[in-house]
């Protein structure tokens, strides 16, 4: 026993001796992490940190639930996701409904803090390479801080401006909301500085450029000039906003609105002066078929459409990033997809005829064949009954050898010559998947790769999400020009957009021109997270967003003497009847309340920061 105790004592002394001679033993660095000092002492690690801030873009707008379904563009098919909490105006701080991570209050501040940290550390870098390299990174960081700040501003109104990273030594972690004007000025300053820092830097896919910084500035200033952000106008149009005790948190309480439109126009023109989109500058409309191809190329950023993307969210390592599943999320159930966000009839009706006239259900010719002779962008954006699409799966090709969308109910003849009803393969009565069928009778085509080899159910798609698109800036310029009375200039640019998709020139003036422009913006930027904001900033939400979600009911009856055992779309064999239907209130009962001009800030965020909400009654 004594011998054992002596041995243990020897080991104990040896351990103390070893530890004393190796002071670093207790200062081991974790192998799976990089400490802060190392990050800001190494240019490669610093760049990796800045690039990580872009992750706040998430999947862009390609998540399963899309912002389109919070507007009058689409309806979300599946219940229980918090979508109807917003569309039915039930959202409140205790239950805010579905909010994407790309716009949530908490996430935007997490990303802004990272940008603040990068700006602070890179202003006096600890690595030897400086100058152009750090300019590039600070330009990225200032752009990103501006981007996430603009998300806060357009969804929630004025926010607490935090321009320095909080540390454990910070005196306070609470901050009052800044005014709307202060927030606009903060964002614009960041973007101006970012544009200077990024001037002359090589364009890298997925990263900010000078053009992207100026494009975002254009968006921010356009919003700032709009009705919702002009205090007197907003109060006149909404008694709810009129009762708001501190209008400066959500709008300019007064001031020169004409000057704001001038700033918005100048910001847009600055982008148009340094870059071009795809197939702009035409003096006449292209052929209709070419117009369809052009719009598909622009929305997929291919064959020249790459020039449309001023900043995109790209999906290279698709499975790792989780992006590129838009085909699965939104494709037809008859192709074993999920039919998540489906276009509503009110959007379909807003696509013009090929000759530029309005579609109308009171026109017998339109009503009998509603999918004939429409704007090229309709065919490039929507899958409708009878549309030619991809081949069905091997198991389902016998049911539909041609690969045509079937969203109606049709008569067919059976083996004994009798007439039976055939439910469309892409309906909620489908023999393939009934639970994933569209309620509206439509599916997205835009942003979905039409290549037959790309099977939506199993393939990831490399179509980028347009964070900022050239055509948006053109439309911003058009809108500001209209508001400034420069109608000839507005028409000239608006018609360039129309000519490349084969639509004739607009010739209207005054209010008619403004309405024509607004519809053009609705159609051109469909599903791009624009409509949600446009309807609000124009303050037409009480009319547009109170409309019930609607769709189409289609029946096909065999013409006398005609027979067909395997259904195909064929007006020579069938008489088709189209009837517009409103959604059952049990599925979605849309309404608008003016509180929904802004998303509510979650109660937990208010509890964390007592100075956050100065007007809790709103």
C-alpha positions in Angstrom: 0.0 0.0 0.0 2.9 2.4 0.8 4.5 1.5 -2.5 1.2 2.4 -4.3 0.9 5.7 -2.5 4.5 6.6 -3.4 3.8 5.8 -7.0 0.7 8.0 -7.1 2.6 10.9 -5.4 5.3 10.6 -8.1 2.7 10.8 -10.9 1.0 13.9 -9.2 4.4 15.7 -9.0 5.2 14.8 -12.6 1.8 16.2 -13.7 2.4 19.5 -11.9 5.9 19.7 -13.3 4.7 19.0 -16.9 1.9 21.6 -16.6 4.2 24.2 -15.1 6.7 23.7 -18.0 3.9 24.0 -20.6 1.9 27.0 -19.8 0.0 26.7 -23.1 -1.6 23.4 -22.0 -4.7 25.2 -20.6 -4.8 27.6 -23.6 -5.7 25.2 -26.3 -7.5 26.6 -29.3 -10.6 24.7 -30.4 -9.9 22.8 -33.6 -13.4 23.5 -35.1 -13.5 27.2 -34.6 -11.5 30.3 -35.5 -11.0 32.9 -32.8 -11.7 36.6 -33.5 -8.1 37.7 -33.4 -7.2 35.3 -36.1 -10.1 36.3 -38.3 -9.1 40.0 -38.4 -5.4 39.2 -38.8 -5.8 37.2 -42.0 -7.3 38.6 -45.2 -8.7 35.3 -46.3 -10.5 34.8 -43.0 -11.8 38.4 -43.0 -13.2 37.9 -46.5 -14.8 34.7 -45.5 -16.5 36.5 -42.6 -17.9 39.2 -44.9 -19.1 36.7 -47.4 -20.9 34.9 -44.6 -23.1 38.0 -44.1 -24.6 37.3 -47.5 -26.2 34.2 -46.0 -29.0 36.5 -44.7 -30.3 36.4 -48.3 -31.4 32.8 -47.5 -32.9 31.2 -50.6 -34.0 34.6 -51.9 -37.7 34.2 -52.6 -37.5 30.6 -53.5 -38.6 29.2 -50.1 -41.6 26.9 -50.1 -43.8 29.7 -48.8 -43.4 32.8 -51.0 -44.2 36.4 -50.4 -46.4 36.2 -53.5 -49.0 34.3 -51.4 -49.2 37.3 -49.0 -50.4 39.4 -51.9 -52.9 39.3 -54.8 -50.5 37.2 -56.9 -50.9 33.8 -55.4 -52.6 31.6 -52.9 -50.7 29.2 -50.6 -52.1 25.7 -51.0 -51.2 24.1 -47.6 -52.9 25.0 -44.3 -51.3 25.8 -41.0 -48.3 27.8 -42.1 -49.3 31.2 -40.8 -50.0 32.6 -44.3 -53.7 33.3 -43.6 -52.8 35.0 -40.4 -51.5 37.8 -42.6 -53.9 37.6 -45.6 -56.9 37.6 -43.2 -55.4 40.6 -41.3 -55.2 38.7 -38.0 -51.5 39.4 -37.5 -50.5 41.0 -34.2 -47.4 41.1 -31.9 -48.4 37.9 -30.1 -49.0 36.0 -33.4 -47.2 37.7 -36.4 -48.0 34.8 -38.8 -45.5 33.5 -41.3 -42.4 35.7 -41.6 -39.5 34.6 -43.8 -36.0 34.5 -42.2 -34.9 37.0 -44.9 -37.0 39.7 -43.3 -37.5 38.9 -39.7 -36.7 41.6 -37.2 -34.2 39.4 -35.3 -32.4 38.0 -38.3 -32.0 41.5 -39.9 -30.3 42.7 -36.7 -28.1 39.6 -36.5 -26.8 40.3 -40.0 -26.5 44.0 -39.4 -24.4 43.3 -36.3 -22.0 41.2 -38.4 -21.8 44.0 -40.9 -21.0 46.5 -38.1 -18.3 44.3 -36.8 -16.7 43.9 -40.2 -16.8 47.7 -40.9 -15.2 48.4 -37.5 -12.4 45.8 -37.8 -11.6 46.5 -41.5 -11.4 50.2 -41.0 -8.0 49.6 -39.3 -7.1 46.1 -40.5 -4.4 44.0 -38.7 -3.1 42.3 -41.9 -0.6 43.8 -44.3 -2.8 43.9 -47.4 -4.9 47.1 -47.4 -6.2 49.6 -49.9 -8.2 48.1 -52.7 -8.7 44.8 -50.9 -10.2 46.3 -47.7 -12.2 48.8 -49.8 -13.9 45.9 -51.5 -14.8 44.2 -48.2 -15.9 47.4 -46.5 -18.0 48.1 -49.7 -19.6 44.7 -49.3 -20.3 45.2 -45.6 -21.8 48.7 -46.0 -24.0 47.4 -48.8 -25.2 44.5 -46.7 -25.9 46.8 -43.7 -27.9 49.0 -46.0 -29.8 46.0 -47.4 -30.8 44.5 -44.1 -31.7 48.0 -42.8 -33.9 48.6 -45.9 -35.7 45.3 -45.1 -36.5 46.5 -41.6 -37.6 49.9 -43.0 -40.0 48.6 -45.7 -41.6 45.9 -43.5 -41.7 47.6 -40.1 -41.2 51.3 -40.5 -38.6 53.3 -38.6 -36.1 51.1 -36.7 -33.4 51.7 -34.1 -30.2 52.6 -36.0 -27.3 50.6 -34.6 -24.1 51.5 -36.4 -21.5 50.0 -34.0 -21.2 46.4 -32.8 -22.4 45.9 -29.3 -19.8 44.5 -26.9 -19.8 43.3 -23.3 -18.5 46.7 -22.4 -21.4 48.6 -24.1 -23.3 50.8 -21.6 -26.7 49.9 -22.8 -28.3 47.5 -25.2 -31.6 49.4 -25.7 -32.3 52.0 -28.4 -35.3 53.9 -29.4 -36.7 53.7 -32.9 -35.3 56.4 -35.2 -37.6 58.4 -37.5 -38.4 57.2 -41.0 -36.4 60.1 -42.5 -33.3 59.3 -40.3 -33.5 55.6 -41.4 -33.7 56.6 -45.1 -30.7 58.9 -44.7 -28.7 56.3 -42.9 -29.3 53.7 -45.6 -28.6 56.1 -48.5 -25.3 57.2 -46.9 -24.2 53.6 -46.6 -25.1 52.9 -50.2 -23.4 56.1 -51.5 -20.2 55.1 -49.7 -20.5 51.5 -50.8 -20.9 52.6 -54.4 -17.7 54.6 -54.2 -15.8 51.7 -52.5 -17.0 49.2 -55.2 -16.3 51.5 -58.2 -14.0 49.7 -60.6 -14.0 46.5 -58.6 -14.5 43.3 -60.7 -18.0 41.9 -60.7 -18.3 38.7 -58.8 -21.5 36.6 -59.0 -23.6 37.0 -55.9 -21.7 39.9 -54.5 -22.6 43.6 -54.5 -21.3 46.0 -57.2 -21.5 49.7 -57.7 -24.6 49.2 -59.8 -26.2 47.0 -57.1 -25.6 49.7 -54.5 -27.1 52.4 -56.7 -30.0 50.1 -57.6 -30.9 49.6 -54.0 -30.6 53.3 -53.4 -33.1 53.8 -56.2 -35.6 51.4 -54.5 -35.2 53.0 -51.1 -35.8 56.5 -52.5 -38.7 55.4 -54.6 -40.4 54.0 -51.6 -39.6 57.2 -49.6 -41.4 59.3 -52.2 -44.5 57.1 -52.3 -48.0 57.8 -50.8 -47.5 55.6 -47.7 -44.4 57.5 -46.7 -45.8 61.0 -47.2 -47.4 61.8 -43.8 -50.2 64.2 -45.1 -51.1 61.8 -47.9 -51.0 58.7 -45.7 -53.2 60.4 -43.1 -55.7 61.4 -45.7 -56.0 57.9 -47.1 -56.1 56.0 -43.8 -57.8 56.9 -40.6 -55.7 54.3 -38.8 -52.5 56.0 -39.9 -54.2 59.4 -39.2 -54.6 58.3 -35.5 -50.9 57.3 -35.2 -49.4 59.6 -32.6 -45.9 59.8 -34.1 -46.2 59.8 -37.8 -42.4 60.5 -38.2 -41.7 56.8 -37.3 -43.4 55.6 -40.5 -43.3 58.6 -42.9 -42.1 62.1 -43.6 -44.4 64.2 -41.5 -44.0 67.1 -44.0 -41.6 68.4 -46.5 -41.1 68.8 -50.2 -42.4 65.6 -51.9 -41.5 66.8 -55.3 -37.9 66.9 -54.3 -38.2 63.3 -53.1 -39.4 62.2 -56.5 -36.6 64.0 -58.1 -34.1 62.2 -55.9 -35.8 58.9 -56.8 -35.6 59.6 -60.5 -31.9 60.7 -60.3 -31.0 57.6 -58.3 -32.6 55.3 -60.9 -31.0 57.2 -63.8 -27.6 56.8 -62.2 -28.0 53.0 -62.7 -29.3 53.3 -66.2 -26.3 55.4 -67.1 -23.7 52.8 -66.2 -25.3 49.5 -67.2 -27.9 48.0 -69.5 -30.3 45.1 -69.2 -31.2 42.6 -71.9 -32.6 43.6 -75.3 -33.5 47.2 -74.3 -33.5 50.0 -76.8 -35.9 48.4 -79.3 -38.0 50.7 -81.4 -40.8 48.2 -82.2 -42.3 45.1 -80.6 -40.6 41.7 -81.3 -42.7 38.8 -82.6 -44.9 37.2 -80.0 -43.0 33.9 -79.9 -39.7 35.8 -79.5 -41.3 37.8 -76.7 -42.1 34.6 -74.8 -38.5 33.4 -75.3 -37.1 36.7 -74.2 -39.0 36.8 -70.9 -38.1 33.2 -70.1 -34.5 34.0 -70.7 -34.7 37.1 -68.5 -36.4 35.3 -65.6 -33.9 32.4 -65.8 -30.8 34.7 -66.3 -29.8 32.8 -69.5 -29.0 33.6 -73.1 -28.5 37.3 -72.4 -30.8 37.4 -69.4 -27.7 37.4 -67.2 -27.5 41.1 -67.8 -30.8 41.6 -66.0 -29.3 40.5 -62.7 -27.6 43.3 -60.8 -27.4 41.2 -57.7 -28.6 37.6 -57.5 -28.7 34.8 -55.0 -27.1 31.9 -56.8 -27.3 28.2 -56.0 -24.1 26.4 -56.9 -23.8 23.7 -54.2 -27.5 23.3 -54.3 -28.1 20.5 -51.9 -25.9 22.0 -49.3 -27.6 25.4 -49.6 -31.1 24.0 -49.8 -32.0 26.3 -52.7 -33.2 25.6 -56.2 -36.3 23.6 -55.3 -38.8 26.0 -56.8 -40.0 23.4 -59.3 -40.9 20.9 -56.5 -42.4 23.6 -54.3 -44.7 25.1 -56.9 -45.0 22.6 -59.7 -48.2 20.6 -60.6 -49.2 17.7 -58.4 -49.7 15.6 -61.5 -45.9 15.7 -61.8 -45.6 14.7 -58.1 -44.8 18.3 -57.0 -46.2 20.2 -54.1 -48.2 23.1 -55.8 -47.3 25.4 -52.9 -47.9 28.9 -54.3 -50.5 29.0 -57.1 -51.4 32.1 -59.2 -54.9 33.6 -58.5 -57.4 34.5 -61.2 -57.1 38.2 -60.5 -53.5 38.1 -61.6 -54.3 36.1 -64.7 -57.0 38.6 -65.7 -54.4 41.4 -65.5 -52.3 40.0 -68.3 -53.3 42.0 -71.4 -54.2 40.7 -74.8 -51.5 40.6 -77.5 -52.9 43.8 -79.0 -52.5 45.6 -75.7 -56.2 45.8 -74.8 -57.6 44.5 -71.5 -58.8 41.0 -71.0 -62.5 40.9 -70.0 -64.8 38.1 -69.0 -67.7 40.1 -70.4 -66.2 39.8 -73.9 -67.6 36.5 -75.3 -64.5 35.8 -77.4 -62.2 36.3 -74.3 -64.5 34.2 -72.1 -64.7 31.3 -74.5 -60.9 31.0 -74.9 -59.3 32.9 -72.0 -55.8 31.6 -72.7 -55.6 32.7 -76.4 -53.7 35.7 -77.7 -52.4 36.9 -74.3 -49.3 39.0 -73.4 -46.2 36.8 -74.0 -45.3 37.1 -70.3 -48.5 35.1 -69.4 -47.2 32.0 -71.3 -43.7 32.5 -69.8 -45.0 32.8 -66.3 -48.1 30.6 -65.8 -49.0 27.0 -66.3 -52.7 26.9 -67.3 -55.1 24.3 -68.5 -53.9 22.9 -71.8 -50.4 24.4 -71.5 -47.6 22.2 -73.0 -45.2 21.2 -70.2 -42.7 18.5 -69.5 -43.2 14.7 -70.0 -44.9 13.0 -67.1 -43.1 10.3 -65.1 -42.8 6.9 -66.8 -45.6 5.6 -64.6 -48.0 8.4 -65.6 -47.2 8.9 -69.3 -49.9 6.5 -70.4 -52.4 8.8 -68.7 -51.0 11.9 -70.6 -48.6 11.0 -73.4 -48.3 14.7 -74.5 -47.3 16.3 -71.2 -50.2 18.9 -71.1 -51.4 20.6 -67.9 -54.8 19.3 -66.9 -56.7 21.5 -64.3 -60.2 20.8 -65.4 -62.7 18.0 -65.6 -63.4 16.4 -69.0 -65.5 13.8 -70.6 -63.9 10.7 -72.2 -65.2 7.5 -73.7 -64.6 4.2 -72.0 -64.0 0.7 -73.5 -67.7 0.1 -74.0 -68.3 3.4 -75.7 -69.9 5.1 -72.7 -69.1 8.7 -71.6 -67.4 9.0 -68.2 -65.9 11.9 -66.3 -62.1 12.3 -66.3 -60.6 14.4 -63.5 -57.6 16.4 -64.6 -54.2 15.0 -63.5 -53.3 18.4 -62.0 -56.4 18.9 -59.9 -57.3 18.0 -56.3 -59.2 15.0 -57.8 -56.1 13.7 -59.5 -55.5 10.0 -59.6 -51.7 10.8 -59.1 -51.7 13.1 -56.0 -55.0 14.7 -55.0 -53.7 16.3 -51.8 -51.1 18.6 -53.6 -53.4 20.0 -56.2 -54.0 23.7 -56.9 -57.1 25.3 -55.6 -56.9 28.1 -58.2 -56.4 26.0 -61.3 -53.0 27.5 -62.1 -49.3 26.8 -61.4 -46.1 28.8 -61.6 -43.9 28.5 -64.7 -41.7 31.5 -64.1 -38.4 30.6 -62.4 -38.9 26.9 -63.2 -36.5 25.2 -65.7 -38.5 23.8 -68.6 -35.8 21.4 -69.6 -37.4 17.9 -69.7 -34.3 16.5 -68.2 -34.8 18.6 -65.1 -37.3 16.6 -63.1 -38.7 19.0 -60.5 -39.4 16.4 -57.9 -35.8 15.3 -57.7 -33.7 18.0 -59.3 -32.1 21.2 -57.9 -32.3 24.1 -60.3 -29.6 26.7 -60.9 -31.8 29.6 -61.6 -30.8 32.7 -59.5 -33.1 34.7 -57.4 -33.1 38.4 -58.6 -32.3 40.3 -55.4 -32.0 43.4 -57.6 -33.0 43.4 -61.3 -32.2 46.0 -64.0 -35.8 46.2 -65.1 -36.9 47.1 -61.6 -34.7 50.2 -61.8 -36.2 51.1 -65.2 -39.6 50.9 -63.7 -38.5 53.0 -60.8 -37.3 55.6 -63.3 -40.6 55.4 -65.2 -42.7 55.9 -62.0 -40.7 58.9 -60.8 -40.9 60.4 -64.2 -44.7 60.1 -64.3 -44.9 61.7 -60.9 -42.8 64.6 -62.1 -45.0 65.1 -65.1 -42.3 63.9 -67.6 -44.7 61.6 -69.4 -42.9 61.3 -72.7 -39.7 60.2 -70.9 -41.8 57.7 -68.9 -43.5 56.2 -72.0 -40.2 55.9 -73.9 -38.6 53.7 -71.2 -41.8 51.8 -70.5 -42.2 50.9 -74.1 -38.7 49.5 -74.3 -39.8 46.9 -71.7 -42.9 46.2 -73.6 -41.3 45.9 -77.0 -38.9 43.2 -76.0 -41.9 40.9 -75.0 -43.9 41.9 -78.1 -46.4 44.2 -76.6 -47.4 47.4 -78.4 -46.5 50.9 -77.2 -48.6 52.6 -74.5 -49.9 56.1 -75.5 -51.9 57.1 -72.4 -51.4 60.3 -70.4 -52.3 61.4 -66.9 -54.0 58.9 -64.5 -54.5 56.4 -67.3 -50.7 56.3 -67.9 -50.2 55.8 -64.1 -52.6 52.9 -64.1 -51.0 51.4 -67.2 -47.6 51.6 -65.6 -48.8 50.0 -62.4 -50.2 47.0 -64.3 -47.0 46.8 -66.3 -45.0 46.6 -63.1 -47.4 44.0 -61.7 -46.9 41.7 -64.7 -43.2 42.3 -65.4 -42.1 41.7 -61.8 -44.6 39.0 -60.9 -43.5 36.7 -58.0 -40.4 38.8 -57.4 -41.5 40.1 -54.0 -42.5 43.5 -55.4 -46.3 43.4 -55.4 -46.5 43.0 -51.5 -44.7 46.4 -51.2 -46.1 48.2 -54.2 -49.7 47.8 -53.2 -48.9 49.1 -49.8 -46.8 52.1 -50.8 -49.4 53.1 -53.4 -52.0 52.7 -50.6 -54.4 50.7 -52.8 -54.4 47.7 -50.5 -58.0 48.3 -49.2 -59.1 47.5 -52.7 -56.6 45.0 -54.0 -55.8 43.0 -50.9 -59.4 42.7 -49.7 -60.4 40.7 -52.8 -61.0 37.1 -52.2 -58.5 34.6 -53.6 -60.1 33.2 -56.7 -59.5 30.7 -59.4 -61.0 28.9 -62.4 -63.4 26.0 -62.8 -63.0 24.3 -66.2 -65.2 21.6 -67.8 -64.7 19.9 -71.2 -67.6 18.2 -72.8 -67.3 16.1 -76.0 -68.7 17.7 -79.1 -71.5 15.7 -80.8 -70.1 12.7 -82.6 -66.6 13.0 -81.0 -64.9 10.3 -78.9 -61.6 10.2 -77.1 -60.4 7.5 -74.6 -57.2 9.2 -73.4 -57.8 12.8 -72.7 -55.8 15.6 -74.4 -56.5 19.3 -74.7 -58.3 19.7 -78.1 -60.9 22.4 -78.9 -61.8 20.5 -82.1 -63.0 17.6 -79.9 -64.2 19.5 -76.8 -66.4 22.4 -75.8 -64.7 24.1 -72.9 -66.5 26.2 -70.3 -64.6 28.5 -68.0 -66.1 29.8 -64.7 -64.3 32.1 -62.2 -64.7 30.9 -58.6 -63.9 32.4 -55.2 -62.2 30.4 -52.6 -64.2 28.9 -49.8 -63.8 31.1 -46.7 -62.8 28.0 -44.8 -59.7 27.8 -47.0 -58.8 31.5 -47.0 -61.0 34.5 -46.2 -59.0 37.5 -47.2 -59.6 40.9 -45.8 -57.7 44.1 -45.3 -57.2 46.2 -42.2 -54.9 49.3 -42.3 -52.8 47.9 -39.5 -51.4 45.5 -42.1 -49.5 48.3 -43.9 -46.7 47.2 -41.6 -45.7 43.9 -40.2 -46.0 43.8 -36.4 -42.8 43.6 -34.3 -42.9 40.5 -32.2 -43.8 40.9 -28.5 -40.5 39.2 -27.5 -38.6 41.9 -29.4 -40.5 44.6 -27.6 -39.8 43.0 -24.2 -36.1 42.9 -24.9 -36.0 46.6 -25.7 -38.3 48.8 -23.8 -37.4 51.8 -26.0 -38.2 50.0 -29.2 -41.9 50.8 -29.5 -42.7 54.4 -28.6 -46.4 54.0 -29.7 -47.5 50.6 -28.5 -51.1 51.3 -29.4 -50.5 51.2 -33.1 
